[in-house]
Structures are given as C-alpha cells and as structure tokens.
Amino acid sequence: MNRALGILGRGDVAGLREYILSFGAWAPVASSLLMVLQALAAPLPSFLITFANGLAFGVLWGWALSVFGHALAAAACFWISRSLGRVPVEALIGKAGLESADRWFARWGLYAVFLARLVPGVSFDIVSYAAGLTQMGFRSFILASALGIVPQTLVYSFLGQRAPEYIWAFLVFSAVAVCSAVVTIAVRRGKNTP
C-alpha cells in the first residue's frame, strides 16, 4: 500500500503500470483496489490510474477496467458517507467542499452526479461522499456515475496507451484549467459581495 501511495503521489504512470502488472493475473483486481485506495486517500488523482490502465491493458480493456474501478470507488465513498453521516465526511473533505457539493445537489439533483463526472477537474470523491448524504438512491447514483465517467476514462485510457510521454502536458493543462476556474469563481464572488 505504501508503495502504491508513493507511486500515485509522484504521478509516475510508468511505475504505476509496472506496479499493477506485477500482480499478474490479479492485475485487474489490483487496479480496481488502487482506484478505491486513491478515493479514500484523497487528493490523489484517479486519472493516473486510468492512464496506467490504458498503458497496461490497452485502450478498450483499460477503459472498461477504469470505468469499473471508478464505479467501485464511487460506491465505497457513497456508502461511507451514508453510513457515517455528515460530521466524519466533513472531516474527510472539508466543510467548504461539502457545502459546495450541497448547493450543487440542491440545484441539480441526480443530474449533478452525471454532469460532475463529465467535467475534468471536479473532485470525483467529493461528489460521491456528498451524494451519500442526500436522499439519492444508490442505483441511480451508480448509473449516473458510470455513464458520466465513460467519456473521460476513454480519453485518458487512449492517452495512456498511445502517448504516455505526453501525460505531463495533460497534467499542466489540467492544473492551468483548475487554477483558471478557481480564479474565475473568486473574481465573480468578489463582484457579488457588497
């Protein structure tokens, strides 16, 4: 587990691929458990596992495995928050993150899960934990999660298999996009504050 967390923390996709494949026939199980581990040890990025799956298993199988792993991780987060309630979840993801998710769910409901899965940079784990605190049914949640993550995981699996040397460019692009979104939100909030 420490080795896996270290590899994820470094963003070492090639090392992650080797780690997953070191489990032999159990490699798909190891990949799925890594997806759950990263969800519980936030803020480790799940897309690195998707890249590694594409590199290790090819586009189609890496994509299918990544969709399954994301659904498994989403289910784990959902049931943790559903079982423990609001206070422990707030300790895991922070009050601001949970309040933001509350507003999103109040406005969009089930569509919030689907839309949040489509948008890169939106925290997969925060959405899953927050959904577990709502009245949303588990089957609807998992269906929306799985359908919403399909396009993203397909692109990441393709990039992982076809162009692992360009993953750094994706990471830089993602960081710039997230920073731009944060600055935009901060500026808009500043304008709306009396």
N, C-alpha and C positions, 0 to 999 in steps of 0.2 A: 504494500500500500504506500509506504514512504517513497519507494522508487517511482511509482506511478504519479504520485503528487508532485515529486520533483521534476519529472519529465513534463507534466502538464504546466507546472509553474514556469518552466523555462521556455515553453512554447516550441519544444523540439519535436516536430512532426515525424521526422525520420526515426528518431529514438522511440517515439510512441508507437510507430508502425512495428518496429522490431520487438518492442515490449509485448504488444498484442500478439504478434505471430509466435513469440516464444512459448505460448500456451498450446501450440499445436492444434489438435482437433478441438480444443476448448477455447480457441481464439475468439470466436463469435460471442461466447459467454463472457469472456474477459472484457471484450469491448463493451458489451451491454452493462456489465458491472462498473466499468470505468465511467460510463455515462451517468449512472446513478451516483457514483462517488463524487464526480465533479458537481452534480446538482446539490449534494449535501455539503460540499466543501467550497461553496461559492466564495469568491468570484472567479473560479477557474473557468476558462472558456470552453464550451462544449464543441464549438466548431473545429477545434484542433483534433478532437476525436473523429469527427466526420471527415476531415481531411485525411487523417491516418487510415480510416476505414476505406476510403477511396483508393488510397495508395496500396493498402494491404490486400483488398479483396476485389478491386476493380470498381468501375462506376456503378453498375447495376446492383451487385451484391453489397458493396459498401454503402450505397444509398439505402437499400432495404434494411440493412443492419442498423444504420444510423436512425432511420425513422422508428424502428422498434426500440432502440436504446433511448431515444428522446421520449417516446411514449412511456417507457418503463420509468424513466427519471421523473417525468411529469406526474405519473401515478404515485410515486413514492412521496414527492413533495406535497401533493394534494392530500394524501391520507395522513401524513404527519401533521399538517395544519388542521385537518378535520378532527383528528384525534386529540391534539394538544390544546387547540384553541388559540386565541389571539395573542396572548402575552408571550408565550415562547416563540411564536412565529415572528413577532415584532423584534425579539432579541436576535433572531437569525438574520433578518433582512433590514432591520431598522424601521423606525417609526415613519420617516419620510417616504420610504419606498412603499410601505403598506398603505399609507394614506393616499399616495398617488394611485396605487392599484385600486383602492376603494372607489375613488372618483371615476376611474376608467370603467369599472364594472357597473357602477350605478348608472352610468350613461349608456353603455353599450351592451351589457349583459353577456350572453353567450358569444355574440359576435366579437366581443373584446378578446376572448381567447384566440379565436381564429385570426383576427387581424394582428394581434400581438405576435403570433407565430410567424406571420408573413414578413414582418418588419425586422431586418437585421439590426442588432444593437439593443433591442428591447430584451430585458432580462427574462429569460425562459423560466428561471426558478422563482422569481418574484411573482410572476403571473400564476404559476402553479400553486405556490403557497397561498396567495390571495384568493384564488378560486376555491380552494378548500375551505375558506372561511365564509363562503357565500352559500346560498341555497341551491346552487347549481348541482344538477345530478352528475354522477361520476361518468356514466356512459356518454352523455353529451359533451362533457369536458374532454374526455379522451378522444372522441371523434373529432372535435374541433381542433384539438392539439395536433393530432396525427395529420389531418388534412392540411392544416396551416403550415406545418413544418416540411411538407413534401417538396415544394419548390426550392427552398433554401438548401435542404440537405442534398438535393440532386445537383445543384450548382457546386456546393462545397465538395461533394464526392468526385465530381468531374474535375474540379481544380486539383484536388488531392491526387487523383490518379494521373492526370495529364500534365500538370505543371507544378509539381511540388516546389520547384525552385523559385516560383513567383508568389508563394504564400506570404512572404514578408511584405510584398506590395499590397496584398489584401489587408494585412494587419494594419499597415499605415493608413490605408484608405478608410478602414473601419474606425480607427482612432480619430481621424480627422472628422468623419461624419458624426460620430458621437459627440465630440467636442463642439462642433458646429450646432448641433441640436441643443446642447446644454446652454450655449451662449445665446441662442435664439430665444429659448424659453426664459432665461434670466432677463434678457432685454425686454421681452413682452411683459413679464411680471413687473418690471421696474416702471414701465409706462402705465400699467393699470393701477399701480399703487398711488393713492392720493398723497 
